[in-house]
């Protein structure tokens, strides 16, 4: 039978070290500034935005998408006066 040996070590990192949970992140999930990584909590961000602002964003996105579709078909969207 092979005997187990234990060693007590002290190591010094030569660069920043992050020991995480094993989760993987896309480039949209974090921001890197001044040598630091900030993980974004989208649920927290979205819950802090007022409902009417979200509705406005949805409408703006829908309008832009509709305009692009019309332009693709060489149609001019009607502009309100």
N, C-alpha and C positions, 0 to 999 in steps of 0.2 A: 504494500500500500504506500502511495506517495504522501509524504508529509507536507502540510500547508505551511507556508512561511508568510508572516505579516511584516510589513515595513511601514514606518511612519515617515511620510514625505512632506516636504514643504515646496510648493512650486510657485513661481512668479510668472504671470502672463506677460508676454512681450507686446501684446496689443489688447484692445478692449475685448472683453469676453462677456457673452450673454448666454446664460443657461436658462432655457425656456421650457415650455410644456410639450414641445414636439409639434405644436400647431404650425402649419405653413401659412404664409401671408403673401398676397399679391402686392404689386406696387401701389395699389389703391388703398391698401389697409394700413399704411404707415407713412410717416413723414420723417425725413432725416434732415436735421438742422444742427449746425455747430457741433458735429461729431456725435450727436445723440439721436437715438431712434425713438419716435413717439408712435405707439400703436393707437389707432383711432377706434373709438367705440361708436359705431354708426347708430346703434339704437339710442344711445344717450344724445348724440348730435341731433338725430331726427326728432326725438321727444322734446327737445328744447326749441324747435322751430314752431311758431304759431300755425294753426291749421289753415288760416287764410293765406299765409305765405306759401304753404305747400300747394294749395289750390291754384294760386297764381302761377307757380312754377309749372304745375301740370298743364295749365291752359297755354302758357307760353311755349312749352315744349310741343304740345299738340299743334299749335298754330305754325310753328317753324317747320314741323314735319309735314303738315298739309301744304304749306307754301312750296317746300322742296318737291313734293309730289306733283303739284301743279306746274312748276317750272320744268320738271322732267318731261311732262306732256306738252310743253311749249304753250302753256296757258298762263295768262297774267292774273294774279289774284286781285280781287276788287279791293281798292283802298277806300276806307271810310273817310269822309270829309270832316 
